[in-house]
Structures are given as C-alpha cells and as structure tokens.
Amino acid sequence: MYEAVDISFKAQGKQILNRVTLSIMPGKFTAVVGPNGAGKSSLIKIVSNENPNHTGKVTINGQAIGHYTAKELSRIRAVMAQHSTLQFAFSAREVISFSRHAHPTTCRENDKIVDEVISVTGLDAFAERNYLTLSGGEKQRVQLARVLAQVWEETVYPRYILLDEPTSSLDIAQQQSMFSLVKSICSRNIGVLAIVHDLNLAAQFSDRICMMGEGSVVDFGDAHKVFTKSNIEKTFCCRVNVYYDPCSSCPFIIPENEAISNNKIAITK
C-alpha cells in the first residue's frame, strides 16, 4: 500500500495542505477531486517524492519513501505530470522506452514490454512518429504509455501510477478509452492515483474518491459516499443536482445555472 499520513505543507507563508491523509491500494483506482487551489497538485508532488518540504510521512509497501534509491523508486511508482516538455525529436517509441532504463531487464525484454504497451494504448500508428509533431492528445497518450511501461513488468510486489490530470487534452471518446485502460491495468497488482477534474469521470471509473477543499480532505470513500449534493456544493461553491444511472446506479452530477456566493463571483440567471 502507498500511504500519505498527516501531510502538511506551507509555501510563502500560506498553508497549502493541512494534515492530509490518504492511501492508494494495489488493484484500486483512487481519484482526487476538488476545486482549483485545493492543493491537489501539491499533494501529488509530495506523494511522488518530488517535493520533500512537508511534514507527515509517505510510505510505499511499508517503507518510508525516502529510504528508496531513485532507481528503486522508479521501479515501483511512475508519475505522469500535468505538463511534460521535450525539446528533442525523439520518436514516440523512444519516449516510451526511456522509462525502462532503471530496470535490469534485457533489451529484448524491454522491447517486448514497449511493444505491449504501445498496443494496449492504441499507439501503433504513432510509434515511429516524431513526438514533437504529435497533437496534445496524442502526446498525452504517449506519456501514459511511458508511465505504463515503467511498471508493466509483473513483480511480486505492488506497483503504483500517479497521474496529474491525465485527460486534460483528450476528447470524450479518448477520456473514456484512457480511463477504461487505467482501470483495467489495476488488475496487474497496480494501484492508481489520479487527479480528476471531471466529477462524472471520477464517479464512473474510480473505486475510491478523495475530495479536497482548501488544502484538507473533505471526504474519502466510494462515489456514493463522497458525491453528495451537500459535499459538492460546499466544496465547489456550485449548486448541483446528483442523479443516479438507472443501469449502473453510478452517480452523475449536473450543475445548476447559479453559483453559490461565498466570497466568490456569483453567476446569476
């Protein structure tokens, strides 16, 4: 299990995170939702060990994250950042292959893993394309493939994937495809943590949801527990109606045309 316990973080005198606790279970998809400025990206940077300037502790499979070497850590957790920049004209396949450098596997084994990941992410037609010429959505799919290749190898210990807004450049069909794939790879003893802005996507695909507001955890549990009208309106300052799909009973949220005025700009009808 991947755990963050009592995480607090300040920047320039402002409290960004306040005693946040959450866990990522192997085989489960955990979504983090919340309004802009809730501390979601700051949390994922701390959980991934990118930002060590915090209080509280982060452990992976029972061991403090700071006890892992960089190479050891890269074999058990992979991170897809919100923005990825690349200046050189590598092919999509080469970008995906970079994630295998920390592994002691042979070139042949690495090539097999990269081929498998390219296939499951539907990138066969783009594999040899110059990464810099791809669209934003295509680049995002390549970055997902890179992350998957990093932890694709079957192991006796759980692995984890951290995704920061992975569907921000994708259309509705690609969003469904990506989250379906991410959900399916949980069966490989992989735990997933994803920051998700679309509440309906989070409700549809995640096993557990962490709702954040103003740097703290508002609620944590499954979609039915977390996505209540009261929780959403209080956290997002937006009037909503919560309905339930008659086939799956999955909640889905439809905003009303009026925001709740809470020292914020109200949108009037």
C-alpha positions in Angstrom: 0.0 0.0 0.0 1.1 3.6 -0.7 0.2 5.9 2.2 0.4 9.6 2.9 -0.2 10.4 6.6 -0.8 13.8 8.1 0.8 15.7 5.2 1.0 19.4 5.8 2.8 21.9 3.5 3.3 25.7 3.5 4.5 27.9 0.7 5.3 31.6 1.1 3.6 31.6 4.5 0.4 30.1 3.1 -1.0 26.8 4.3 -1.4 24.7 1.1 -2.0 21.3 2.7 -3.3 20.7 6.2 -2.9 17.2 7.7 -4.0 15.3 4.6 -4.1 11.5 4.9 -4.9 9.1 2.0 -3.9 5.7 0.8 -3.5 4.0 -2.6 -4.5 0.4 -2.5 -3.0 -2.1 -5.0 -5.6 -3.1 -7.6 -7.7 0.0 -6.9 -8.2 3.3 -8.8 -8.3 6.3 -6.4 -9.3 9.7 -7.7 -8.5 13.0 -6.1 -11.1 15.7 -6.9 -11.5 19.3 -5.7 -11.7 22.9 -7.0 -8.8 24.8 -8.3 -6.4 25.7 -5.5 -7.5 22.8 -3.2 -3.9 21.5 -3.1 -4.3 18.5 -5.4 -1.1 19.0 -7.5 0.9 19.9 -4.4 -0.3 16.7 -2.8 0.8 14.5 -5.8 4.2 16.2 -5.9 4.7 15.3 -2.2 3.4 11.7 -2.6 5.7 11.2 -5.6 8.7 12.5 -3.6 9.2 15.5 -5.9 8.7 17.9 -3.0 10.3 16.9 0.3 9.4 20.1 2.1 6.5 18.9 4.1 5.5 17.4 7.5 4.0 14.0 7.8 5.1 10.8 6.2 4.8 8.9 2.9 5.4 5.2 2.8 5.3 2.7 -0.1 4.8 -1.0 0.6 5.6 -0.4 4.3 8.8 1.5 3.8 9.4 5.3 4.0 9.7 6.7 0.6 13.0 8.4 1.5 14.6 5.0 2.1 14.3 4.1 -1.6 17.1 5.0 -4.0 15.9 6.8 -7.1 16.4 3.7 -9.2 14.4 1.5 -6.7 11.6 4.1 -6.6 11.3 4.3 -10.3 10.7 0.5 -10.4 7.7 0.7 -8.2 6.0 4.0 -8.9 5.6 6.0 -12.1 4.4 9.6 -12.4 2.6 11.3 -15.3 2.9 15.1 -14.7 0.3 17.6 -15.7 2.7 19.1 -18.3 5.6 17.3 -20.0 8.1 19.1 -22.1 10.6 17.6 -24.6 12.9 19.5 -26.8 14.4 16.8 -29.0 12.9 15.0 -31.9 12.6 11.5 -30.4 10.1 9.1 -31.8 7.1 8.2 -29.7 8.6 4.7 -29.2 11.8 6.2 -27.9 10.0 8.4 -25.4 8.2 5.3 -24.1 11.4 3.3 -24.0 13.1 5.9 -21.7 11.0 4.6 -18.8 12.8 1.2 -18.9 16.3 2.5 -18.2 16.2 1.8 -14.5 15.2 -1.8 -14.9 17.7 -4.7 -15.0 15.8 -6.3 -17.9 17.4 -7.1 -21.2 16.9 -5.0 -24.4 14.8 -7.8 -25.8 12.6 -7.9 -22.7 12.3 -4.1 -22.7 11.3 -4.1 -26.4 8.6 -6.6 -25.7 7.2 -4.5 -22.9 7.3 -1.4 -25.0 5.5 -3.2 -27.9 2.8 -4.5 -25.5 2.2 -1.0 -24.0 2.1 0.6 -27.5 -0.5 -2.0 -28.5 -2.8 -1.6 -25.4 -2.7 2.2 -25.7 -3.5 2.2 -29.4 -0.4 4.0 -30.4 0.7 1.6 -33.2 0.1 4.2 -35.9 2.1 6.8 -34.0 5.0 4.7 -32.7 7.6 5.9 -35.2 6.3 9.5 -35.4 8.3 12.4 -34.2 6.9 13.2 -30.7 7.2 16.9 -31.3 4.8 16.7 -34.3 2.0 15.0 -32.3 -1.1 16.7 -31.1 -1.6 17.5 -27.4 -3.9 14.5 -27.0 -1.5 12.2 -28.8 1.4 13.4 -26.6 -0.7 12.7 -23.6 -1.3 9.1 -24.7 2.4 8.6 -25.3 3.1 9.9 -21.8 0.6 7.4 -20.4 2.3 4.6 -22.4 5.6 5.7 -20.9 4.2 5.5 -17.4 2.7 2.1 -18.0 5.9 0.7 -19.5 7.8 1.8 -16.3 5.7 -0.5 -14.1 4.4 -3.0 -16.7 6.6 -5.9 -15.7 5.0 -8.4 -13.4 6.5 -8.4 -9.9 5.8 -10.0 -6.5 5.3 -6.5 -5.0 2.6 -3.9 -5.9 3.4 -1.0 -8.2 1.8 2.4 -8.4 0.9 5.0 -11.0 0.3 8.7 -10.2 -1.5 10.7 -12.8 -1.9 14.5 -12.7 -5.0 15.5 -14.8 -4.3 12.8 -17.4 -7.3 13.6 -19.6 -6.9 17.4 -19.9 -6.2 17.3 -23.6 -8.5 14.5 -24.6 -11.9 14.4 -26.2 -14.8 12.5 -24.7 -14.0 9.2 -26.5 -10.4 9.4 -25.6 -11.2 10.1 -22.0 -13.4 7.0 -21.8 -10.7 5.0 -23.5 -7.9 6.2 -21.3 -9.8 5.7 -18.0 -11.0 2.3 -19.1 -7.4 1.3 -19.8 -6.2 2.7 -16.5 -9.0 0.9 -14.6 -8.1 -2.4 -16.3 -4.4 -2.3 -15.5 -5.2 -2.2 -11.8 -5.7 -6.0 -12.2 -1.9 -6.2 -12.6 -1.4 -5.5 -8.9 -1.1 -1.8 -9.7 -2.6 1.0 -7.6 -3.6 4.2 -9.4 -3.9 7.7 -8.0 -5.3 10.3 -10.5 -6.2 13.9 -10.1 -9.5 14.3 -12.0 -11.4 17.5 -12.7 -14.5 15.8 -14.2 -16.6 14.5 -11.3 -18.6 12.2 -13.6 -15.5 10.5 -14.9 -14.3 10.1 -11.3 -17.6 8.6 -10.3 -17.7 6.3 -13.3 -14.2 4.8 -13.1 -12.7 5.2 -9.6 -13.0 2.7 -6.7 -12.3 5.4 -4.1 -12.5 9.2 -4.2 -10.7 11.7 -2.1 -12.5 15.1 -2.2 -10.3 18.0 -1.2 -11.1 21.6 -0.4 -8.8 24.4 0.8 -5.9 22.0 1.5 -7.8 19.5 3.5 -9.7 16.2 2.9 -13.5 16.9 2.8 -14.5 13.2 2.4 -13.0 9.9 1.3 -14.7 6.8 0.1 -16.7 5.5 -2.8 -18.7 7.8 -5.2 -22.0 7.2 -3.4 -20.5 8.3 0.0 -18.4 11.3 -1.3 -20.6 12.7 -4.2 -23.5 14.0 -2.2 -25.2 17.3 -3.0 -24.0 18.7 0.3 -20.4 17.8 -0.2 -20.2 19.1 -3.7 -22.0 22.4 -3.1 -19.9 23.1 0.0 -16.6 22.2 -1.6 -17.1 23.7 -5.2 -19.4 26.6 -4.3 -21.7 25.5 -7.1 -25.3 24.4 -7.0 -25.7 20.9 -8.4 -28.2 18.1 -8.7 -27.0 14.5 -8.2 -28.7 11.8 -10.2 -28.1 8.0 -10.4 -27.7 6.0 -13.6 -30.7 3.5 -13.7 -28.5 0.7 -15.0 -25.2 1.1 -13.0 -26.5 3.2 -10.1 -23.4 5.4 -10.7 -24.0 9.0 -9.5 -23.7 11.7 -12.1 -23.6 15.4 -11.3 -25.3 18.2 -13.3 -24.5 21.8 -12.2 -27.3 24.3 -12.0 -27.0 27.8 -13.6 -26.2 29.6 -10.4 -23.1 29.6 -8.3 -23.2 29.8 -4.5 -21.8 33.2 -3.4 -19.1 32.5 -0.8 -16.7 35.4 -1.2 -16.6 34.4 -4.9 -18.1 35.7 -8.1 -21.7 34.5 -8.3 -23.2 33.6 -11.7 -26.8 34.8 -11.9 -29.5 33.5 -14.1 
